[in-house]
């Protein structure tokens, strides 16, 4: 079972692969300033859920997805996303600037938060960014045992998240942070849906993922170390 298949099983009918509530995401989408004809780009678009909601809230926008996974890209096409590049970010023939760029917890794939902020600026004038941060200093045990050997520098603090955006020339227009209840709902849903699938099909890759998710969530520091924020960014004048 590959990564996409594990994600599909554990997320089930959850609309987004992050702990924020649907209400918070919908509110951020509604508040966006997008003119008819504006092009909206989603990097790692999955099944196109976010782009679909943006189009519903802002009719007349053109939705563009970058999604290298064949089944997810096909799902985005089926949902009516206008342009789907079944390629990686580096391969996709993009034509910036876009009116809005969306990234979900992807700064690590670009090189880190500061590097990602520069990439957002290259691609668009406005960004909707979901990103993790340390709510408090992670313990060595949490990094090693719960996160499988992660390092402290892989995420910023909350202040670092905001300061980095401003230093890169972005104005932080709005912010929503996942609550304890959001995290519990999200993590426990993923684990429960993974276990339900395993009861019918004891697939070893899924078993390993669920066990790792349990270790992370049940660790003594598992419920108050990781944070997640959705930032609306606009290039500062």
Secondary structure as the mmCIF struct_conf table of DSSP 4:
data_model
#
loop_
_struct_conf.conf_type_id
_struct_conf.id
_struct_conf.beg_label_comp_id
_struct_conf.beg_label_asym_id
_struct_conf.beg_label_seq_id
_struct_conf.end_label_comp_id
_struct_conf.end_label_asym_id
_struct_conf.end_label_seq_id
HELX_RH_AL_P HELX_RH_AL_P1 UNK A 3 UNK A 11
TURN_TY1_P TURN_TY1_P1 UNK A 12 UNK A 13
BEND BEND1 UNK A 15 UNK A 20
HELX_RH_AL_P HELX_RH_AL_P2 UNK A 22 UNK A 30
TURN_TY1_P TURN_TY1_P2 UNK A 31 UNK A 31
TURN_TY1_P TURN_TY1_P3 UNK A 36 UNK A 37
STRN STRN1 UNK A 39 UNK A 43
TURN_TY1_P TURN_TY1_P4 UNK A 44 UNK A 44
TURN_TY1_P TURN_TY1_P5 UNK A 46 UNK A 47
BEND BEND2 UNK A 48 UNK A 48
HELX_RH_AL_P HELX_RH_AL_P3 UNK A 49 UNK A 57
BEND BEND3 UNK A 58 UNK A 58
TURN_TY1_P TURN_TY1_P6 UNK A 59 UNK A 60
STRN STRN2 UNK A 62 UNK A 66
HELX_RH_AL_P HELX_RH_AL_P4 UNK A 70 UNK A 78
TURN_TY1_P TURN_TY1_P7 UNK A 79 UNK A 80
BEND BEND4 UNK A 82 UNK A 82
STRN STRN3 UNK A 83 UNK A 85
BEND BEND5 UNK A 87 UNK A 87
TURN_TY1_P TURN_TY1_P8 UNK A 89 UNK A 91
BEND BEND6 UNK A 92 UNK A 92
BEND BEND7 UNK A 96 UNK A 96
HELX_LH_PP_P HELX_LH_PP_P1 UNK A 97 UNK A 97
STRN STRN4 UNK A 98 UNK A 98
BEND BEND8 UNK A 99 UNK A 99
STRN STRN5 UNK A 100 UNK A 104
BEND BEND9 UNK A 105 UNK A 105
HELX_RH_AL_P HELX_RH_AL_P5 UNK A 107 UNK A 110
TURN_TY1_P TURN_TY1_P9 UNK A 111 UNK A 111
BEND BEND10 UNK A 112 UNK A 112
HELX_RH_AL_P HELX_RH_AL_P6 UNK A 113 UNK A 123
STRN STRN6 UNK A 124 UNK A 124
BEND BEND11 UNK A 125 UNK A 125
STRN STRN7 UNK A 126 UNK A 134
BEND BEND12 UNK A 135 UNK A 136
HELX_LH_PP_P HELX_LH_PP_P2 UNK A 137 UNK A 139
HELX_RH_AL_P HELX_RH_AL_P7 UNK A 140 UNK A 141
HELX_RH_PI_P HELX_RH_PI_P1 UNK A 142 UNK A 146
BEND BEND13 UNK A 147 UNK A 149
HELX_RH_3T_P HELX_RH_3T_P1 UNK A 152 UNK A 154
BEND BEND14 UNK A 155 UNK A 155
STRN STRN8 UNK A 157 UNK A 157
HELX_RH_AL_P HELX_RH_AL_P8 UNK A 158 UNK A 167
TURN_TY1_P TURN_TY1_P10 UNK A 168 UNK A 169
STRN STRN9 UNK A 170 UNK A 177
HELX_RH_AL_P HELX_RH_AL_P9 UNK A 180 UNK A 200
HELX_RH_AL_P HELX_RH_AL_P10 UNK A 204 UNK A 218
BEND BEND15 UNK A 219 UNK A 219
TURN_TY1_P TURN_TY1_P11 UNK A 220 UNK A 224
BEND BEND16 UNK A 225 UNK A 225
STRN STRN10 UNK A 226 UNK A 235
#
